[in-house]
Amino acid sequence: MASDEEIINGQSDKKKPFFSASSDDVTGSYSSSGEGPGASVGPYKLLGTLGEGGFGIVYLAEERKPIKRRIALKIIKPGMDSKEVLARFEAERQALALLDHPNIAHIFGAGITKTGRPYFAMEYVKGVPITEHCDHHKLSIEERLKLFLAVCKGIQHAHQKGIIHRDIKPSNILVSVEDEQRLPKLIDFGVAKAMSQTLTDRTLYTAAGQVIGTPEYMSPEQAEMSAEGIDTRSDIYSLGAVLYELLTGVLPFDPERLRRGSVDAMRHVICEEEPKTPSTHLTSLGEAAKKIAQNRQTDRISLTRCLHRELEWIPLMAMRKDRSRRYQSASELAQDIQNYLDGAPLIAGPESVMYKARKFVRRHAGTVAAATAIVVLLIVGLIVSTALYVQAEQARKIASERAESLRRSNYGNSIELAQSARRDGRAEQATRLLTQCPMDLRGWEWDWLSYISDESEVTLGGWPKYGLKEITSIVLSPDGKRVFAAGVKGAIQAWDLESGADDVLFWVNDWIESVDIDPTGSRLVTGTLGGAIQLWDANTGEQLTILQKGNKPYSWDLTKTVCSVTWSPNGRRIVSGGKTIQVWDSTTGERLMILRGHTDTVRDVAFRPDGTRIVSEVLIRLPRSGMHRLAKN
């Protein structure tokens, strides 16, 4: 897609530029609306045209008061003043106004032209795209990494201000030289997204089929065009793609392949295919790799060896398809680059002990040599101490045998005392003695005493004979005559409390996490490990409705698990808890609403007696609960 940051490269004698240009690059053309060289826009005089993008024109202008300086003036194109374009323009303007960092171009002012079109004045940057600068000056791999660190700092600042750039690429990272120091600057926040605040009162929606960003540097979640799925880690992906290009001289994916096919074909490459490792990609370039290596002050073999293993881990981790497995912030990416430069273990590296040991030895060779000498002395001492240890171990073994003999003797005494207490009618004392018996010593005598000491009204049996060893959830029917139990094998069994007989047994074919019965006692609802929510006839076991299909049975994706299901007091609604809370119409099976906000898994949910609120309990970070108001039925 066309973007407003297509820059014409050149030089300028002013500091803090925004767009780069030379005297030859500044054109003398006039816009159809009357703005052009010699015209005035607010306090600025237009000197020439720097560039033109999808919806804006950028002019070189001069500010005379209160400070005399050259600036870049961005004005919306004539005829492009739709609500969507105005919203996007306003978003860019406000995004830049929030940012104040040496590696991000500044905004100086904003206003409306005489023809009623918005504009804003920005830093006028003299510089070229970062890849072009690095190749022109033949920067080494180490110099490129140090330059890239400054880019990461700028992006981290934007993220801390709640701004996602969403179109990071070399042409949006201009490098200028000031006081013999290279200074990269991030430009064009025209497609930026606010994370923590509203950038404009207008709402800018992505048009159907419109991809926001540049395909070569676009994250999978951007390619899927899901606004809810885009966060700061989308920028991390784009930074990884830029770093990949800085290191190898080529893009992770072939640009022609991305652009010559359909949008779906492009999306498939970005979302499904893994990029080649940088060293492998470089090897496949043949003679072209020789020129790339020369631009990095090395030869092809040395560059391939440099990229192999550690250095290529960094861009590949930043570009992982699953954003939860990428670097979680730009500062974390920068830290790993610094780790590489310092010879420290990488965050992206394997977590093996051998890897960390090799890095430690490389960084602390002298210390390791001294430690080796100490180890030799320790081995000598170990030989001497081994004999003493053998003697101590023999003494420990004897003590352990005596302790075990005493433990078994105490168990026998507890059984005898429990039997005596049971015979004398002291049931409470007998139960206490049995409870204190070690689990591994309990035999038939313990089972027998426990059975005759059981004072429960009725014990329901039959569950073990079906091979169902664990019950996960039980519920009592509203009339109190039946009890239903669900288990890990996917079975639901019912008992008649008066007779103790099991009268219904049916299978759900998944690990059942929760079961509940409606106020009439005629329907059951189940939630499973795989995320399925189903309704059943409580009398026949017949499946009535599927509210939500689950994953593959017994799949351990806890983000899909339905941990709790509950009927409303009037039986019209069902609420389920898991990664989110969902409310269902029990008659039509329609999902009425999704209640978000919990950062952890919702373990249990319950209705208030009047059915107007839901109380939820999360699984991990306790105490953490929420109450949600519902419309009355």
C-alpha positions in Angstrom: 0.0 0.0 0.0 1.2 3.6 -0.6 2.5 5.3 2.5 3.2 8.9 3.4 6.8 8.3 4.3 8.3 7.6 0.8 11.3 9.9 1.2 13.5 11.6 -1.3 17.1 11.3 -0.1 19.6 14.1 0.1 21.4 16.6 2.4 20.6 19.7 4.4 22.5 22.1 6.6 19.8 22.3 9.3 19.6 20.2 12.4 16.6 18.1 13.4 15.2 17.4 10.0 12.2 15.2 9.5 12.2 14.3 5.8 15.4 14.2 3.8 15.9 16.3 0.7 18.5 18.2 -1.3 18.0 21.2 -3.4 17.7 19.0 -6.5 15.0 16.9 -4.8 12.7 19.8 -3.9 10.3 20.2 -6.7 8.6 23.4 -7.8 5.2 22.0 -8.6 2.1 23.5 -7.2 -0.8 21.5 -5.7 -4.3 21.9 -7.3 -5.5 23.7 -4.2 -3.0 26.5 -4.5 -0.4 25.5 -2.0 3.1 25.5 -3.5 6.6 27.2 -3.4 6.2 30.7 -2.3 2.8 30.2 -0.6 2.3 30.6 3.1 0.6 28.1 5.4 0.1 29.6 8.9 3.5 30.8 10.0 5.3 28.7 7.4 6.5 29.6 3.9 6.5 26.7 1.4 9.8 26.2 -0.4 9.1 23.0 -2.4 7.7 19.5 -2.5 9.5 16.8 -0.6 7.3 13.8 -1.2 3.8 12.5 -1.7 2.0 9.5 -0.2 -1.3 7.9 -0.1 -3.2 10.8 1.4 -0.7 13.5 2.3 1.8 15.8 0.6 5.0 16.8 2.4 6.5 20.2 1.6 9.8 21.7 2.6 8.9 24.9 4.4 10.6 27.6 6.4 9.5 28.9 9.8 10.5 32.4 10.5 9.0 33.1 13.9 9.6 32.4 16.8 12.6 30.3 15.5 14.0 30.5 12.0 14.4 27.0 10.8 13.4 24.6 8.0 10.7 22.1 8.7 8.7 19.5 6.9 5.0 20.4 6.5 2.5 17.7 5.9 -0.9 18.7 4.4 -3.7 16.4 3.5 -4.4 15.9 -0.2 -7.2 17.7 -1.9 -10.2 15.5 -2.3 -8.9 13.1 0.4 -10.8 14.7 3.3 -13.1 11.7 4.0 -13.8 10.9 7.6 -11.5 7.9 7.5 -8.6 9.8 6.1 -9.1 12.8 8.4 -9.1 10.4 11.3 -5.9 8.7 10.2 -4.2 12.1 9.7 -5.4 13.3 13.1 -4.1 10.0 14.6 -0.6 10.6 13.2 -0.6 14.2 14.3 -1.5 13.3 17.9 0.7 10.3 18.0 3.8 12.4 17.1 2.8 15.0 19.7 2.9 12.4 22.4 6.5 11.4 21.6 9.7 13.1 22.8 12.8 11.0 22.1 16.1 11.8 20.2 15.4 8.8 17.9 11.9 9.9 17.0 11.1 12.8 14.7 9.5 15.7 16.6 6.3 17.6 15.8 6.4 21.4 16.1 2.9 22.6 15.4 -0.4 21.9 13.6 -3.3 23.9 12.1 -5.7 24.3 9.2 -4.8 25.8 5.8 -6.9 28.6 4.2 -8.6 25.9 2.1 -9.7 24.0 5.3 -7.2 21.1 5.1 -5.3 19.9 8.2 -1.5 20.2 8.4 1.3 19.8 10.9 4.9 20.8 11.0 7.6 18.2 11.7 11.3 17.9 12.0 13.1 18.1 8.7 15.5 15.1 8.7 18.5 14.8 6.4 19.3 11.2 6.1 18.7 8.0 4.2 17.0 4.7 5.1 19.0 2.7 7.7 19.8 -0.2 5.3 21.0 2.3 2.6 23.1 4.1 5.1 24.8 1.0 6.4 25.6 -0.4 2.9 26.8 3.0 1.7 29.2 3.4 4.6 30.0 -0.4 4.6 29.3 -0.7 8.3 30.4 -3.9 10.0 28.0 -6.3 11.7 28.9 -4.9 15.1 28.4 -1.3 14.0 25.0 -2.2 12.5 23.9 -3.8 15.8 24.9 -0.7 17.8 23.0 1.5 15.4 20.0 -0.8 15.6 20.0 -0.5 19.4 19.1 3.2 19.1 16.1 2.3 17.0 14.9 -0.2 19.6 15.2 2.6 22.3 13.0 4.9 20.1 10.4 2.2 19.7 10.4 1.4 23.4 9.7 5.1 24.1 6.7 5.0 21.7 5.4 1.9 23.4 5.7 3.4 26.8 3.6 6.3 25.5 1.0 3.9 24.4 1.8 4.1 20.6 2.3 1.2 18.2 3.9 2.2 15.0 2.6 -0.7 12.9 4.7 0.2 9.8 8.4 -0.2 10.9 10.6 -0.6 7.9 14.0 0.9 6.6 12.4 3.8 4.8 10.7 4.8 8.1 14.1 4.7 9.9 16.3 7.5 8.5 19.9 7.9 9.6 21.7 11.2 9.6 25.2 12.2 10.7 25.4 14.9 13.3 28.8 15.9 14.9 30.3 12.7 13.3 27.7 10.6 15.2 25.1 8.5 13.4 21.6 9.3 14.5 18.7 7.1 13.4 15.2 8.6 13.6 11.8 7.0 13.3 9.3 8.7 11.1 5.7 8.3 9.8 3.3 7.3 12.5 0.5 7.6 9.9 -0.7 4.0 10.7 0.1 4.2 14.4 -2.3 2.6 16.8 -3.0 3.9 20.4 -2.8 1.2 23.1 -3.8 3.0 26.2 -5.6 6.1 25.0 -7.8 7.5 22.1 -5.7 9.3 19.5 -8.7 11.0 18.0 -12.4 11.5 18.6 -13.0 10.0 15.2 -12.8 6.2 15.0 -10.7 4.8 12.2 -11.7 1.3 11.1 -9.7 -0.9 8.7 -11.6 -1.0 5.4 -12.6 -4.5 4.3 -9.7 -6.2 2.6 -7.3 -3.3 3.4 -4.0 -4.4 5.0 -2.4 -1.9 7.3 1.4 -2.0 7.0 4.1 -3.1 4.5 3.9 -6.9 3.6 7.7 -7.5 3.8 7.8 -6.3 7.4 4.3 -7.1 8.5 3.5 -9.4 11.5 1.1 -12.3 11.2 -1.5 -10.6 13.3 -1.4 -7.6 11.0 -1.7 -9.8 8.0 -4.8 -11.4 9.5 -6.3 -7.8 9.8 -7.4 -8.4 13.3 -7.4 -5.1 15.3 -7.8 -6.9 18.6 -4.7 -9.0 17.9 -2.2 -6.1 17.3 -0.1 -5.0 20.2 3.5 -3.9 20.8 4.8 -7.3 19.8 3.7 -6.6 16.2 6.4 -3.9 16.2 8.8 -6.4 17.6 8.2 -8.6 14.6 8.8 -5.7 12.2 12.0 -4.8 14.1 13.1 -8.5 13.6 12.5 -8.2 9.9 14.6 -5.0 9.6 17.4 -6.6 11.7 17.3 -9.7 9.4 17.8 -7.4 6.4 20.6 -5.4 8.1 22.5 -8.6 8.8 21.9 -10.5 5.6 21.2 -7.8 3.0 18.0 -9.6 2.0 14.4 -9.8 3.3 13.0 -12.8 5.2 10.5 -13.4 2.4 10.7 -12.8 -1.3 9.0 -9.4 -2.0 7.9 -10.4 -5.5 6.2 -13.6 -4.1 4.4 -11.6 -1.4 3.1 -9.0 -3.9 2.4 -10.9 -7.1 -0.3 -13.2 -5.6 -3.6 -12.6 -3.9 -4.0 -11.2 -0.4 -4.7 -14.7 0.9 -1.5 -16.0 -0.7 0.4 -13.2 1.0 -1.3 -13.8 4.3 -0.4 -17.6 4.0 3.3 -16.8 3.6 3.4 -14.4 6.5 1.3 -16.4 8.9 2.3 -20.0 8.0 5.7 -20.2 6.5 8.9 -19.9 8.6 11.7 -17.6 7.3 15.0 -19.2 6.4 17.7 -18.9 8.9 19.9 -15.9 8.0 23.0 -18.1 7.4 21.1 -20.5 5.2 19.5 -17.7 3.3 22.9 -16.0 2.7 24.4 -19.3 1.5 21.6 -19.7 -1.1 22.4 -16.3 -2.7 25.5 -17.5 -4.5 27.7 -14.7 -6.0 25.3 -12.0 -4.7 26.4 -12.9 -1.2 30.0 -11.7 -2.0 28.7 -8.1 -2.6 26.7 -8.3 0.7 29.7 -9.5 2.6 31.9 -6.7 1.2 29.3 -4.1 2.4 29.9 -5.5 5.9 33.7 -5.4 5.7 34.1 -9.2 5.6 34.0 -12.1 3.2 31.1 -14.5 2.4 32.4 -17.4 4.5 33.2 -15.3 7.5 29.8 -13.6 7.3 28.0 -16.9 7.1 30.0 -18.2 10.1 29.2 -15.0 12.1 25.4 -15.3 11.4 25.3 -19.0 12.2 23.7 -20.0 15.5 23.8 -17.2 18.1 23.4 -14.0 16.0 20.6 -15.4 13.9 18.7 -16.5 17.0 17.8 -12.8 17.7 15.9 -11.9 14.5 14.3 -15.3 14.4 13.0 -15.0 17.9 11.6 -11.5 17.2 9.8 -12.9 14.1 8.2 -15.9 15.7 4.6 -16.5 14.5 3.3 -16.9 18.0 3.7 -13.4 19.5 3.9 -14.9 23.1 7.2 -16.5 22.1 8.7 -13.3 20.7 10.6 -10.8 22.7 8.0 -9.1 24.9 9.3 -5.6 24.5 11.7 -3.6 22.4 14.0 -3.1 25.5 14.2 -6.9 25.8 15.2 -7.2 22.1 17.8 -4.4 22.7 19.1 -6.2 25.8 19.7 -9.4 23.8 21.6 -7.5 21.1 23.7 -6.0 23.9 24.2 -9.5 25.4 25.6 -10.7 22.0 27.9 -7.7 21.8 29.1 -8.3 25.4 29.5 -12.1 24.9 26.8 -12.8 27.5 24.1 -15.6 27.2 21.2 -14.7 25.0 17.6 -14.7 26.0 16.9 -16.2 22.6 19.5 -18.9 23.1 18.9 -22.5 24.2 18.5 -22.8 28.0 20.9 -25.7 28.2 23.6 -25.7 30.9 26.2 -26.5 28.3 25.4 -23.3 26.4 25.6 -21.1 29.4 28.8 -22.8 30.5 30.5 -22.2 27.2 29.5 -18.5 27.4 30.8 -18.2 30.9 34.2 -19.9 30.0 34.6 -17.6 27.0 34.0 -14.4 29.1 35.9 -15.5 32.2 38.9 -17.6 30.9 41.2 -16.5 33.7 38.7 -17.1 36.4 37.9 -20.5 35.0 41.6 -21.5 34.9 41.9 -20.6 38.6 38.7 -22.4 39.4 40.1 -25.5 37.6 43.1 -25.6 39.9 40.8 -25.4 42.9 38.7 -28.2 41.6 41.8 -30.4 41.4 42.4 -29.8 45.0 38.8 -30.5 45.8 39.0 -33.8 44.1 41.9 -34.8 46.3 39.9 -33.8 49.3 36.9 -35.6 48.0 38.8 -38.9 47.9 39.6 -38.5 51.5 36.1 -37.5 52.5 34.5 -40.4 50.5 35.7 -42.9 53.1 34.2 -40.8 55.9 31.0 -40.5 53.9 30.7 -44.3 53.5 30.9 -44.7 57.2 28.3 -42.0 57.8 26.0 -43.6 55.2 26.2 -46.9 56.9 25.3 -45.3 60.2 22.4 -43.4 58.5 21.1 -46.6 57.0 21.0 -48.3 60.4 19.2 -45.3 61.9 16.7 -45.3 59.0 15.9 -49.0 59.5 15.3 -48.4 63.1 13.0 -45.4 62.3 11.0 -47.5 59.8 10.6 -50.3 62.4 9.4 -47.7 64.9 7.0 -46.3 62.4 5.4 -49.6 61.6 5.2 -50.4 65.3 3.3 -47.1 65.8 1.0 -48.0 63.0 0.1 -51.3 64.6 -0.5 -49.6 67.9 -2.8 -47.0 66.2 -4.9 -49.8 64.6 -5.3 -51.6 67.9 -6.3 -48.3 69.7 -8.7 -47.5 66.9 -10.3 -50.9 67.2 -10.6 -50.6 70.9 -12.1 -47.1 70.6 -14.6 -48.3 68.0 -15.6 -51.2 70.3 -16.1 -48.8 73.2 -18.3 -46.5 71.1 -15.7 -43.7 70.8 -16.2 -43.3 67.0 -14.6 -39.9 66.8 -11.4 -41.0 68.4 -11.3 -44.1 66.2 -11.6 -41.9 63.1 -8.9 -39.6 64.3 -6.5 -42.5 64.9 -7.2 -43.9 61.4 -6.7 -40.5 59.8 -3.3 -40.2 61.4 -2.1 -43.6 59.9 0.5 -43.2 57.1 -1.0 -43.7 53.7 1.7 -46.2 52.5 1.1 -48.5 55.5 -2.7 -48.7 55.3 -3.8 -52.3 54.5 -7.0 -54.4 54.7 -7.2 -53.9 58.5 -7.3 -50.1 58.0 -9.9 -50.5 55.2 -12.1 -52.7 57.4 -12.0 -50.4 60.4 -12.6 -47.3 58.2 -15.6 -49.0 56.7 -17.3 -50.0 60.0 -16.5 -46.5 61.4 -18.2 -44.8 58.5 -21.3 -43.0 59.9 -22.5 -41.5 56.6 -26.1 -42.0 55.8 -25.5 -43.7 52.5 -22.5 -44.5 50.3 -23.0 -44.5 46.6 -21.2 -47.2 44.7 -20.9 -48.4 41.2 -18.5 -45.8 39.9 -15.3 -47.9 40.0 -16.8 -50.8 38.1 -16.9 -48.8 34.9 -13.2 -48.0 35.1 -13.8 -44.4 36.1 -11.3 -43.6 38.7 -11.7 -39.8 39.3 -14.7 -37.7 39.8 -14.3 -34.0 38.8 -17.8 -32.5 39.5 -21.0 -33.5 41.2 -24.5 -31.8 41.3 -27.7 -32.6 43.2 -31.1 -32.5 41.5 -33.4 -29.7 42.6 -35.8 -32.2 44.3 -32.9 -33.7 46.2 -33.6 -37.3 44.9 -30.8 -37.8 42.5 -27.1 -36.9 42.3 -25.0 -36.7 39.1 -21.3 -37.1 39.0 -18.9 -36.4 36.1 -15.4 -37.7 35.6 -12.1 -37.4 33.8 -13.0 -40.3 31.5 -15.9 -38.3 30.0 -18.7 -40.1 31.8 -21.8 -38.8 33.7 -23.4 -41.2 36.1 -26.6 -40.7 38.2 -27.7 -42.3 41.5 -31.1 -42.5 43.2 -30.4 -41.3 46.7 -33.3 -43.4 48.2 -32.2 -46.7 46.7 -28.5 -46.0 46.0 -28.9 -47.5 42.5 -27.2 -45.9 39.5 -29.9 -45.3 36.8 -28.2 -43.3 34.1 -24.7 -43.5 32.6 -23.7 -41.8 29.4 -20.4 -40.6 27.8 -19.3 -37.2 26.7 -16.0 -38.3 25.1 -13.8 -35.7 26.8 -12.5 -34.8 30.2 -15.5 -33.2 32.0 -14.5 -30.1 34.0 -18.0 -29.1 35.3 -21.6 -30.3 35.3 -24.8 -28.5 36.5 -28.5 -29.2 36.4 -31.3 -26.8 35.5 -34.0 -25.7 38.1 -36.5 -28.2 36.6 -34.1 -31.2 37.0 -34.6 -32.2 33.4 -31.5 -30.9 31.7 -27.7 -31.1 32.4 -25.0 -28.8 31.0 -21.4 -29.9 30.8 -18.1 -28.1 30.1 -15.0 -30.0 29.0 -11.3 -29.8 28.9 -11.4 -29.4 25.1 -13.8 -26.4 25.4 -17.1 -28.0 24.5 -20.4 -26.9 26.1 -23.3 -29.4 25.7 -26.9 -29.9 27.0 -28.2 -33.4 27.9 -31.5 -35.0 28.9 -31.0 -35.8 32.6 -33.4 -38.8 32.4 -32.2 -40.5 29.2 -28.7 -39.2 28.7 -29.6 -38.0 25.2 -27.6 -35.0 23.8 -30.0 -32.0 23.3 -27.9 -29.1 22.2 -24.2 -28.1 21.5 -23.7 -24.6 22.7 -20.0 -24.6 21.8 -17.9 -27.1 19.9 -14.6 -28.0 21.5 -11.1 -28.8 20.4 -9.8 -32.4 19.9 -10.9 -34.4 23.0 -8.4 -34.3 25.9 -6.4 -31.5 24.3 -4.5 -29.6 26.9 -5.0 -26.1 25.6 -6.0 -24.4 28.8 -7.0 -21.2 27.0 -10.0 -23.2 25.5 -11.0 -25.2 28.6 -14.5 -24.6 30.1 -13.8 -24.8 33.8 -17.3 -24.0 35.1 -20.9 -24.0 33.9 -23.9 -22.8 35.8 -27.7 -22.4 35.2 -29.4 -19.1 36.0 -32.1 -19.4 38.8 -34.9 -19.2 36.2 -33.2 -21.7 33.9 -33.2 -19.3 30.9 -29.5 -18.7 30.8 -26.2 -20.6 31.2 -22.9 -18.9 32.2 -19.6 -20.6 31.4 -16.2 -19.7 32.7 -12.7 -20.3 31.2 -10.4 -17.8 29.5 -13.5 -15.6 29.4 -17.0 -15.6 30.8 -19.8 -16.3 28.2 -23.5 -16.1 28.7 -25.8 -18.4 26.7 -29.6 -18.7 26.0 -30.5 -22.2 27.2 -33.4 -22.4 24.8 -32.0 -21.3 21.5 -28.3 -22.1 22.2 -27.4 -18.5 21.2 -24.4 -16.8 22.9 -25.7 -13.6 24.4 -22.5 -12.0 25.5 -18.8 -12.4 26.3 -17.5 -10.8 29.6 -13.8 -10.0 29.3 -11.3 -8.5 31.7 -9.8 -11.4 33.6 -6.1 -11.9 33.0 -6.2 -15.5 34.4 -8.5 -18.5 33.9 -12.0 -18.1 35.4 -12.3 -21.2 37.6 -15.8 -20.8 38.9 -18.9 -18.7 38.2 -22.2 -18.3 40.0 -25.5 -16.3 39.6 -26.9 -14.1 42.3 -30.4 -15.5 43.4 -32.2 -12.8 41.4 -30.2 -13.7 38.2 -29.0 -10.1 37.6 -25.3 -10.6 38.4 -22.6 -13.1 38.0 -19.7 -13.6 40.4 -16.5 -15.1 39.0 -13.4 -16.6 40.6 -10.0 -16.8 38.9 -7.7 -19.8 39.2 -4.2 -18.5 39.7 -3.8 -15.0 41.3 -6.0 -15.1 44.3 -7.8 -13.2 45.5 -9.1 -11.9 42.2 -12.8 -11.8 41.5 -15.3 -9.8 39.4 -19.0 -9.1 39.4 -20.9 -8.4 36.2 -24.4 -6.9 35.9 -26.9 -8.6 33.6 -30.1 -7.3 32.1 -33.2 -8.8 33.8 -34.8 -11.7 32.0 
